[in-house]
Amino acid sequence: MRYESAGAASAVRARHDGAKRNPFSENECGRYYARSMASWGLLNAWGGFTYSAPDGRMTFTDRPGRYFWANGRAFGTATVANGRVSVEVVEGTLPAGMTFATASGRAHASSKPQRNGEVWHDTAGHVINAHGGCVMEHGGRYWLYGEHKIYGTQGNVAPVGVPCYSSDNLADWRDEGVALAVSGDPKSDIADGCVLERPKVVYCANTGKFVMYFHLERPGRGYSDGRVGIAVADRPAGPFVFLRSTRTTPGTYPVNANADEMGDDALARSQKEWEVACGRTGEGERALIYPAHVAGGQDSRDMTLYVDDDGRGWLVHSSERNSTLHFDELTDDYMGFTGRWWRFAEKDWTEAPALCKKDGRYFLVGSDCTGWAPNEARYYRARSLTGPWERVGNPCRGVNPANGLGPEKTWGGQSNYILKTREGRYIAMFDIWNPENQVDSRLVWLPVQFKGGEITIEWQDRCEAVP
């Protein structure tokens, strides 16, 4: 029957070529426009397509195959397989929150399958703008948070805040709006123009709240602040309420501090040396930095949040001018610090920490410190979050065909977050930054493989850990 339908559509359109039939003659059984639209209607009918604007719903046939659709706002193709439909928007846009379904299947949102390193779209056909963030699973859905980037070289400031998207399958993302908005009050720490990076969100079972941490540089301060911002919400999509910004663990020394790092002599040395401790200069490699900041708190830049099996929350971040990693234990409500913290990977210059646990081992993937330029990834492993941590090597394998870059440049990207899915798979998330036009930065999600206490992350055009 489908071949007969295609033949009928072709015949209808062929009748109105401007020569054989007069397109404006009522004697030809209707206007040219009506006949042509009837042929488009046949194509929609072929895929069992129906569209309800009030319900925000598009429905397709149960029959497996690839079909055309058009609804007056947009057109594209739909692929039906395994009782699900994947919709690609070729032209136009769909309203936010649109759902899709097969005739007998459950409703779900579906968009073009995401390819690593390409522009990703939400279910309305809009570009997903969420970089450097995380994915949290809660209430049967996944919640994606990230940095909202803008066009041009100023794309790293925050004029909007932290957007949120949700999905039931990690492939089809619905825009949920802005979870945390920047403030219109110029005196606020998160006023328009601040630098707001690496937002991470976790659910606190003790309070029933959702807690967000992020790296914050207050407006007009460049990258000199090195603070964390803390916000809280009652729902995954927010709105999150900004609580405060702070440096980390003020008034405390690390649990694993050496005796020669404490006391008046160490403090005097640190206060002198941290001024010149910038980068891998001789002074930077020798400098004792953190004691000078015990009173006011430690600096924090690239960071992640992690909730361990016992429910204890942790902030893991680059500190001491990005030279050393800090692991900070959080309070029971995740909204502050207990004062217990540890230093690791001293003078290893590790940014972009991403953390996971598998078979009794913790793994941390990070990058070198080369600004926005890509570099070789590295990973560490430990039997306890509080160490000792061992640096192992580069987990990356394969080549990104779009730019020809392989493990030596992490395919052009930088680590960001590791998600454990509800099926027990692990997905490592990366960003390919574009400092000349940050809104065009790209996402890369890849499965993490574990074997013999080691991990590998192999390039794939599409992440096979996503259904």
N, C-alpha and C positions, 0 to 999 in steps of 0.2 A: 504493500500500500504506500510506503514512503516514496518509492520510485514513481508511482502514479501521481502522488502529490507534487513532487518536484516537477514532473512533466506538465501538470496543470498550471503551476505557477509560471513556468517558462512560457507556456502557450498564452496565458493572460498578458504577460508583459510584451510578448512578440506582436500581439494584435495592435499595439499602440506605438509604432515606430515612426509615426509622422508621415507615412506614405501609404501603407495599406489601408489604414483606417483613420478617419477624422477624429482626433481625440476630443473634440468639442461637440460631437453630434449626439444628441439624446437618442436618436434612432439606433445608435450603436450600443444601446442598453447601458447607458451610464457615462459619467464623465471619465476622462483619462485618469484623473487623480484617484477617483474612487476605485477604478479597476486596478491601478497599480498598488494601492493600499490593500486591496483584497489579496493580491499576490503576496505581500508581506505578511498578511494575516495567515495565509497558508503555511508560511515558514514558521511562524510562532506556534501554530497548531501542531506542526510536525513534532515539536519538542514538548507538547502538552503545556505550553506556557500560559500562565495566568498572572495578573498583577493587580494588587489591591493597594492603592495609595493610602487610604485611611488606616489599613491594618499594617502598612509597612512590610508587605510580604510578597514574595515572588515564588511561584510553584511551577515545578517541571514534571515531566513524565517519569515513571519508574524505570523505563526502558534504558539500559545502558547505551551510551553514545555521546556524541558531541553535537550541540544544537545551537542555532541562532536564536537571539531574543532581542526585542526592542520594546521599550515601554513609554516612549515620549520624552523621557529625560535623558536616556542613555541607550546604547545598544552594545552587544558583545556576544560572547559565546558561553555556553554552559556545558560542562562535562559531567555526566551522570555515571557513577560507578559505586558498587558496594552499598547501594542505598543512600548515598550522599551526592550532593551536587556541588561542583566547584565552578564559580562564576568569574569570568574575566570581563572587565569593563574595557571596551575598545575605544569608545568615545563618549563624552559626557560624564556625569557624576550621579551617584545614587544617594538618597538621603541617609544621614547617620542613623544607625540602629536598624537598617533593613535586614530582614531575615529571609532565608531561602529554605525550600523544602522540596522533596519529591512528593508525588501525589499521595502516597501511603506512608511516607516516612515522617520522622519528627522534624520540627523546624530547627534550622541552625543557620548561622551566618557563614558565608563562604566567599572567598575572593580568590584572585589568582594565586596559585602556589608560589611561595616566596623563593627566589633564587638568590644564593649568597652573592654579595657584592653588587646586586642590582637594586634599583629603587623598589621599596616595599610599599604595598598599598593596603589600606583598610577595606572593610566591607562596603564602604561608600565610594570606593575608587580614589580616595584621597591619599596622598603620600603620608606614610607613617613617620612622624617626627618625634622620635624618642631614642636618644643616644646616651651611651655611658650609664645606663640604668640597671634594671633588674627585672626578673619575672618572679612573682609570688603566686603560689597555688592556694586558693581558699574558696570554700563553698562550692566546690565542683567546677570552678573556673580558674583560668590563669589570668593574672593581672600584670600588664607590662607598664613600667614607668621609665621615664628617661628625661634627658635634657631637651628642651625645645630650642632648636637652632634657627637662626635667621640668615638672610642672604648677605654675602660679602665678607670682608675681613673682620667686621665687627660681630660676626655670627656667634661668638662665644659668650657675649653678655646675655643676660636673662631678661628679656622684655615681657615674657609671658609667665613662666614658671615651670612646673613639672606636669606634663600631660600624662594621661592614663588611657590604656586600651585593655579590652578584655576578650577572652577567647575560651572556647571549650575544647580546643584541639591543638593549640599552638601554631596553627597555620592561618586561621581566619580571625582577624582582629577588628573589633568594633570600637570606634572612638567613644570614650566615656567622658571626654572633656578634660578640663584642667584640674588635676587633683590638688595641687598647691599653687596658688597664684602669687606672683610678686605683689608687693604692697605699693599703693599709690601714695603712701606717706614717705616723703623724702628722708625722714629721720629713721625709718625702719632699716634694720640690718638687711632685709631682703627687698629693698626698694628697687624699682625699675633701674636696670643698669648694673646690678650686682653680678658677680660670677657665681653661678649655682651649678655645680658639677656632681656627677656620680651619685644621683639619688638612689637610695636603697630603702626598701620597705619590708617590714616583718610584722607578723601578727603576734601579739602578746597574750598568751592564754590566761595569764594571771589577772589581766584587767579587761580582756575583751576588746582592746584597742589596737589600732594599726599605727605603727610608729615608723617615721621616716627620718633618716639621717642623710646629710649631704655635705659635700665640701663647699664652703662659702668664703668668698672674698667680697667684703662690703664695697659698695660703689665708690669709685675713685681711688682705690687702694692698690690697683694692680693685683699682683700675687703676693703681697706682703703680709696678709692677714693670717692665712692658714688656719681657719676656724672650721668647726662643724656646726651645721644648723640642725635643729631638732623640731619636728612637727608631729602632730597626732591627729587621728581621725576615728570616727565611729564606723565608717564604711570603707571598703577597699578603694573605691573611686573618690573618696573624700566627700566634702572638702576638708583638707588637712588644715589645722590651725597651727601657725608658727608659734613655738614656745619661746625659743631663745637661740642665740649662737654663743659658742664658747670655745676656748681651747680645751684640750683633753686633760683629764686627771690632774687638776691643779693641786699643789701642795703635797704631792707624793712622789717617791722614788720607785723605780721598777722593782718587782719582787726579785728579779735575777740580777740586781745591781752588784757590782764589785765594790769592795770596801774603798778602793782608791778613787771611786767615782762619787763618794759622799764626803761631806765635811767641808770646812771652810776653804781648804786649799784647792779642792776640786772645783768648788763654786767659783773661786777667783780665777782659776785657769779657764773655766768654761766661759765666764763672762767676757774674757779677753779674746778667746779663740773663735767663738761662734760668729763674730763679726766678719771674719775672713774665710769662713768655712763654706764657700760656695763652689760646688762641683768637685771634680776630681783633680783639683790642684794639690800640690803637696800639703798646703795648709788645710785644705778640705779633708784630705785623707787622715791627717793627724789630729784634727780638732776634736775635742770633747764638747759636744754641743748641748745635750739635754739638761745637765744640771743648771744651766743658766735660766731654764724655763720651768723649773720645778714650782716656783712660787705662783706664776701666772698660768701655767699649763703648757702642754706641748703642742707644737704645730701639727696640723693634720691636712693632708691634701687627698690624693687618690685613696679611695677607701671602699670597704664593703661591710655589710652586716652579715652575721652568721649566728644561727640558733642551733646549739648543740643538742645531742640526744636527750640530755637531762633538762632541757628547757632554758639553760643559761644562755644569755645573749652576749655577743661580742662585737666590738668595733675593731676592725683590722685596717690599719692605714699606714701610708708612707709618712714618715716624720723626719725630724732632724735634717731639714732641707732635702728631703727625699732620699737620704743616705741609708736609712734604717727603718725596718718595719716595727710597728707597735701593735700589740694585742691587748685591748682594754676590756676588762670585764664590766658588764653593764649591771645596773640595779635590777631588781625583780620586775619593775614596770618598764624596763628598757629605756627610760627617759633620762638617765644619768649614769654616772660612773661610780663603782664601788671604791675606787682608789687602788685596786689591784691591777697591775699591768706588767707586761713583759716586753723586752726588746729582743729582736732576732734579725738575722741577716744584716749585721752591723757593717756599714760602709759597703754594702752590696748594691746600693743604688737601684732599688726595686720599686717600680710604680705599678699601678693598675692591678692590685691583688684580687684574685678570684679564688674562692675556697670551696672545697667539698670533702666529704668523708665516705670511704668505701672499705668494707671488710676490716674495720678497726684501724685504718690509716687515714690521716688527714693529708690532703694534697692542696697546695697553693700554687696557682699559675700567676706569673707576673711578667713585667717587661722591664727593659733597661730604661734609663732616663735620657731620652733624646728629643724632648719636646714633642711636637706633633709628628715628627718623622718616624716611620716604622723602624723596628729593630728586632733582634732575635729574642724570642720568648725564652723564659726559663721556668722551671718548677721545683718546688721543695716538697718534702714529705716528712711526716712525724707520726709518732704513736700517741702523742698528746698535744692538744692545742698549745700548752705551755712549754712545749719543746722537750728535748732538743730537736731543731729542724735541720734537715740535711738538704743541700742543694744537689739536684740530680742531673739536670740537663734540659735540652730543648724538647718539648713533647710534640712539636708540629711536624707533619709529614705532607708531601704533595705540593702541587703548584696551583696557584690561582690563574686560570687561563686568561682572565681579563687583563691582567697586568704583568703576567710572567713571573711574579714573585713567589718564592717558596718559603721554607722554614727560616732561612737566614734573615727574612724581613717579616715573618709572621703573616705572609700573604698580603702584605701592605697594611695590616691591622694591628690592633692592640687589645689585650685581654680586658674583660669587663666584669663577667659574672659567670658562675656555674650553677645551673638549675638541675635539681633532681626531680624528674617528672613523677606523676602518680603511678606510672608503670615501673618505676625504678631505673629509668634511663637517666643518663647525665648528658647535659648539653652545655658546651662551653660557648660563651657569647663574646664576640669581638666587634670593634668598630674600626672601619677604614676611614680615618679622619681626612677632611679636606679643609685645611686652614685658610685657604683663599676663598672658600665658599662653604662654610660649615653646614649649611642646610643640605648640602649635597653629600654629606658623609654617609657611608653605607654600612649596613649590618651584615654580619657573618655569624651563623650559628652552626656548630659542628658537634657530632657525638664524641664523647670521651670514652676511650677504651682502656680497660684495666687488665693487667696481666703481670703476675709475679711481682707485685708491689711497685709496678711502674705504670705510667699512663702514656698514651699516644692520642693525638688529635689529628685525624687525616682529613685533608681537603675533600669536600664534596660540593658539587654544584647545588644540590639541595640536601638539607640535613635529613638523613635517613631516620633519625630518632624522632622526627616530627611525623605524625600519622598522615 
